[in-house]
Amino acid sequence: MRVALTGANGFTGRYVAQALAEAGAKCVPLDAELTDKAAIDRAVAETDFDSLIHLAALAFVAAEDWEGFYTVNQLGTFHLLDAVARKRPGARCILASSAQVYGPGVEGLIAETAPTHPANHYAVSKLSMELGAAQWRDRLDIVVTRPFNYTGVGQEPQYLIPKIVDHFRRRAAVIELGNTWVKREFGDVRSVARAYAGIALAESVPALVNIATAAVHSIDEVIGTLSEITGHAIQVRVNPAFVRTNDVAVLGGDPARLRAALPEWRHHSLAETLTWMCDEPERHQRASRDSA
């Protein structure tokens, strides 16, 4: 099985490539500027693949270039699907959407049947991508995934968990955060990558599936777990700029469809993920010193 992968050099893509290799598939990076329709056509025509995992996107929700969310996440995906439909009709195309399409106002473990109320341009662009992708369902086997929060080694420190881990690794005295009592999913990128690989290789999968664990944790729990792992205590200061007044208490994903499609799939615990994130940079530094 040859699986084309957009965003292969990104945070998630590197782990998906590894998961595909571990599953016995050949990962074929598909590199093309998503805003360049001709470049996408050429890349698809020149790449031999059986299925596609489409991860490439403009992802950081605080980005000020709101137009980019639509030109990349929505129109770029449509260019890609159109090219694949013409060059590789019938191929399975796995599209990375986002749990953010569910939006505020929902609480608990969200199933795929929940209503969608996207609340920012990133989430709107992802839901628009989902809706528009339906125009190619008659020619492609399209699977839309909605991953919930996940993290891991290599994620940029502008995201919450890497920011907190970095403070602990530096043994900072103080960290500024928002609401620390809310409970959210904090999945592991390695588990998410194995889910993508499994979906690409499975005989049958749902057309819409959450990538989630049903395990939710508060930021206070994250802080406590990192304190146990590192032996370091940190003072948490609430910064009003980071506080969301309409935060719901518990928000996670219902993984029932994913588990039914991939019964062997397993996810890492929060402690396993945080231990890995704390240890991995130090391990690389030790290896560099040893080889010097």
C-alpha positions as CSV (number, residue, x, y, z in Angstrom):
1,M,0.0,0.0,0.0
2,R,1.4,3.4,-1.0
3,V,-0.1,6.2,1.0
4,A,0.5,9.8,-0.1
5,L,0.9,12.3,2.7
6,T,0.6,16.1,2.6
7,G,2.2,17.9,5.5
8,A,4.8,15.1,5.8
9,N,7.4,17.5,7.3
10,G,5.0,19.0,9.8
11,F,4.6,18.1,13.5
12,T,1.9,15.4,12.9
13,G,3.2,14.4,9.5
14,R,6.5,13.1,10.8
15,Y,4.8,10.8,13.2
16,V,2.2,9.6,10.6
17,A,5.1,8.7,8.2
18,Q,6.6,6.6,11.0
19,A,3.3,5.0,11.9
20,L,2.7,4.0,8.2
21,A,6.1,2.5,8.0
22,E,5.5,0.5,11.2
23,A,2.2,-0.7,9.7
24,G,4.0,-2.0,6.6
25,A,2.9,0.8,4.2
26,K,5.0,3.0,2.0
27,C,4.6,6.7,2.9
28,V,4.9,8.9,-0.2
29,P,5.3,12.7,0.7
30,L,3.1,14.8,-1.6
31,D,4.6,18.3,-1.7
32,A,2.8,21.1,-3.4
33,E,1.7,24.6,-2.5
34,L,-2.0,24.2,-1.8
35,T,-2.8,27.7,-3.2
36,D,-1.2,26.7,-6.6
37,K,-3.7,24.6,-8.5
38,A,-1.2,23.8,-11.3
39,A,1.4,22.7,-8.8
40,I,-1.1,20.4,-7.1
41,D,-2.1,18.9,-10.5
42,R,1.6,18.1,-11.3
43,A,2.4,16.7,-7.9
44,V,-0.6,14.3,-8.0
45,A,0.1,13.3,-11.6
46,E,3.7,12.5,-10.7
47,T,3.0,10.6,-7.5
48,D,2.0,7.0,-7.4
49,F,-0.3,6.2,-4.5
50,D,-3.3,4.1,-3.4
51,S,-4.7,6.5,-0.8
52,L,-4.1,9.9,0.6
53,I,-3.8,11.4,4.1
54,H,-4.2,15.2,3.9
55,L,-2.7,17.0,6.9
56,A,-1.3,20.1,5.3
57,A,-3.1,23.2,6.7
58,L,-2.8,26.6,8.2
59,A,-3.5,25.5,11.8
60,F,-2.7,28.0,14.5
61,V,-6.0,29.6,15.5
62,A,-4.5,32.8,16.7
63,A,-3.0,33.6,13.3
64,E,-4.0,37.1,12.1
65,D,-4.1,36.1,8.4
66,W,-7.7,34.9,8.5
67,E,-8.0,34.8,4.7
68,G,-5.2,32.2,4.7
69,F,-7.4,29.8,6.6
70,Y,-9.8,29.7,3.6
71,T,-7.3,29.8,0.8
72,V,-5.3,27.0,2.3
73,N,-7.7,24.9,4.4
74,Q,-10.7,25.2,2.2
75,L,-9.8,26.0,-1.4
76,G,-6.5,24.3,-1.2
77,T,-8.2,21.1,-0.2
78,F,-10.7,21.4,-3.0
79,H,-7.8,21.8,-5.5
80,L,-6.2,18.6,-4.1
81,L,-9.4,16.6,-4.2
82,D,-10.2,17.7,-7.7
83,A,-6.7,16.6,-8.9
84,V,-6.9,13.2,-7.1
85,A,-10.4,12.6,-8.5
86,R,-9.1,13.1,-12.1
87,K,-5.8,11.3,-11.6
88,R,-6.6,8.6,-9.0
89,P,-10.4,8.1,-9.1
90,G,-11.7,5.9,-6.3
91,A,-8.8,6.6,-4.0
92,R,-9.4,6.9,-0.2
93,C,-8.8,10.5,0.8
94,I,-8.5,11.1,4.6
95,L,-9.0,14.7,5.4
96,A,-7.8,16.2,8.7
97,S,-10.5,18.5,10.0
98,S,-10.7,19.5,13.6
99,A,-12.8,19.0,16.7
100,Q,-13.0,22.8,16.8
101,V,-15.9,22.6,14.3
102,Y,-18.2,21.6,17.2
103,G,-17.6,25.0,18.7
104,P,-18.7,26.4,22.1
105,G,-21.9,25.5,23.9
106,V,-21.3,21.7,24.0
107,E,-20.0,19.8,27.0
108,G,-19.0,16.3,27.9
109,L,-17.8,13.7,25.4
110,I,-18.8,14.8,21.9
111,A,-19.9,12.3,19.3
112,E,-19.8,12.9,15.5
113,T,-23.6,13.4,15.5
114,A,-23.3,16.6,17.7
115,P,-24.2,19.9,16.0
116,T,-21.4,22.1,14.7
117,H,-21.0,25.7,15.7
118,P,-17.5,26.8,14.7
119,A,-16.4,30.0,16.5
120,N,-13.3,31.2,14.7
121,H,-12.0,31.4,11.2
122,Y,-9.8,28.3,11.5
123,A,-12.8,26.2,12.6
124,V,-15.1,27.7,10.0
125,S,-12.5,26.9,7.3
126,K,-12.4,23.3,8.4
127,L,-16.1,22.9,8.4
128,S,-16.3,24.5,5.0
129,M,-13.7,22.1,3.8
130,E,-15.8,19.2,5.1
131,L,-19.0,20.4,3.4
132,G,-17.3,21.2,0.1
133,A,-15.5,17.8,0.1
134,A,-18.8,16.1,-0.3
135,Q,-18.8,17.3,-4.0
136,W,-16.2,14.7,-4.7
137,R,-17.7,11.8,-2.8
138,D,-19.1,10.3,-6.1
139,R,-15.5,9.9,-7.3
140,L,-13.4,9.4,-4.1
141,D,-13.6,7.5,-0.9
142,I,-13.5,10.5,1.4
143,V,-13.0,10.1,5.2
144,V,-13.2,13.2,7.4
145,T,-11.4,13.0,10.7
146,R,-12.0,15.4,13.6
147,P,-9.0,15.1,15.9
148,F,-9.3,16.5,19.4
149,N,-6.4,18.2,21.3
150,Y,-3.1,16.3,21.1
151,T,0.5,17.1,21.8
152,G,4.0,15.6,21.8
153,V,7.7,16.2,21.2
154,G,8.2,18.7,18.4
155,Q,5.0,20.7,18.9
156,E,5.7,24.5,18.9
157,P,5.7,26.2,22.3
158,Q,2.9,28.5,21.3
159,Y,0.6,25.6,22.1
160,L,-0.5,25.1,25.7
161,I,1.1,21.8,26.7
162,P,4.6,22.4,25.2
163,K,4.5,25.8,26.9
164,I,3.9,24.2,30.3
165,V,6.4,21.5,29.7
166,D,9.0,24.1,28.7
167,H,8.5,26.0,31.9
168,F,9.0,22.8,33.9
169,R,12.1,21.8,32.0
170,R,13.6,25.2,32.6
171,R,12.5,25.0,36.2
172,A,10.8,28.3,35.9
173,A,9.4,29.7,39.2
174,V,6.1,31.1,37.7
175,I,3.8,30.4,34.8
176,E,0.9,32.5,33.6
177,L,-2.2,30.6,32.4
178,G,-5.9,31.0,32.0
179,N,-8.6,28.7,33.4
180,T,-6.8,25.8,35.0
181,W,-9.9,23.9,36.2
182,V,-11.4,23.1,32.8
183,K,-11.0,19.5,31.6
184,R,-9.9,18.8,28.0
185,E,-8.4,16.0,25.9
186,F,-4.6,16.0,25.7
187,G,-3.9,13.2,23.4
188,D,-0.6,11.9,22.2
189,V,0.6,12.6,18.6
190,R,1.9,9.1,18.4
191,S,-1.5,7.6,19.0
192,V,-3.1,10.1,16.6
193,A,-0.5,9.1,14.0
194,R,-1.4,5.4,14.4
195,A,-5.1,6.3,14.0
196,Y,-4.4,8.0,10.7
197,A,-2.3,5.0,9.5
198,G,-5.0,2.6,10.6
199,I,-7.7,4.5,8.8
200,A,-5.6,4.6,5.6
201,L,-5.2,0.8,5.7
202,A,-8.5,-0.4,7.1
203,E,-10.8,-2.2,4.8
204,S,-13.8,-0.1,5.9
205,V,-14.1,3.1,8.0
206,P,-16.8,5.6,8.6
207,A,-17.1,8.7,6.4
208,L,-16.8,10.9,9.6
209,V,-14.8,9.9,12.6
210,N,-13.4,11.6,15.8
211,I,-9.8,10.9,16.7
212,A,-10.2,11.1,20.5
213,T,-9.6,9.1,23.6
214,A,-12.5,10.0,26.0
215,A,-9.9,10.8,28.6
216,V,-10.1,14.4,29.9
217,H,-7.8,16.2,32.3
218,S,-7.7,19.7,33.8
219,I,-4.7,22.0,33.5
220,D,-4.3,21.6,37.3
221,E,-3.9,17.8,36.7
222,V,-1.3,18.5,34.0
223,I,0.6,20.8,36.4
224,G,0.4,18.2,39.2
225,T,1.6,15.4,36.9
226,L,4.6,17.4,35.7
227,S,5.5,18.3,39.3
228,E,5.6,14.6,40.1
229,I,7.6,13.8,37.0
230,T,10.2,16.6,37.4
231,G,10.2,17.1,41.2
232,H,9.7,20.8,40.5
233,A,7.0,23.0,42.0
234,I,5.8,26.0,40.0
235,Q,3.6,28.9,40.9
236,V,0.6,29.4,38.6
237,R,-0.6,32.9,38.0
238,V,-3.9,33.5,36.3
239,N,-3.6,36.0,33.5
240,P,-6.9,37.6,32.7
241,A,-5.9,37.8,29.0
242,F,-5.8,34.0,28.8
243,V,-9.2,33.5,30.6
244,R,-12.1,32.4,28.5
245,T,-15.3,33.5,30.3
246,N,-17.5,31.0,28.5
247,D,-15.4,27.9,29.0
248,V,-17.3,24.7,29.6
249,A,-16.2,22.5,32.4
250,V,-15.6,19.3,30.5
251,L,-14.9,18.8,26.8
252,G,-13.6,15.7,25.0
253,G,-14.3,13.4,22.2
254,D,-16.3,10.2,21.9
255,P,-14.1,7.6,20.2
256,A,-16.7,4.9,19.7
257,R,-16.6,5.0,15.9
258,L,-12.8,5.0,15.8
259,R,-12.6,2.1,18.2
260,A,-15.1,0.1,16.2
261,A,-13.1,0.7,13.0
262,L,-9.7,0.1,14.6
263,P,-10.3,-2.3,17.6
264,E,-6.5,-2.7,18.2
265,W,-5.9,1.0,18.5
266,R,-4.6,2.2,21.8
267,H,-3.7,5.6,23.2
268,H,-1.0,6.8,25.6
269,S,-1.8,8.0,29.1
270,L,-1.3,11.7,30.1
271,A,1.6,10.7,32.3
272,E,3.3,8.7,29.5
273,T,3.0,11.7,27.1
274,L,4.3,14.2,29.6
275,T,7.2,12.0,30.6
276,W,8.2,11.6,27.0
277,M,8.0,15.3,26.4
278,C,10.1,16.1,29.4
279,D,12.7,13.4,28.6
280,E,13.1,13.5,24.9
281,P,14.9,16.8,24.5
282,E,17.3,15.9,27.3
283,R,18.0,12.5,25.6
284,H,18.8,14.2,22.3
285,Q,21.2,16.6,24.1
286,R,22.9,13.7,25.9
287,A,23.3,11.9,22.6
288,S,24.8,15.0,21.0
289,R,27.3,15.4,23.8
290,D,28.2,11.7,23.6
291,S,28.9,11.9,19.9
292,A,30.9,15.1,20.1
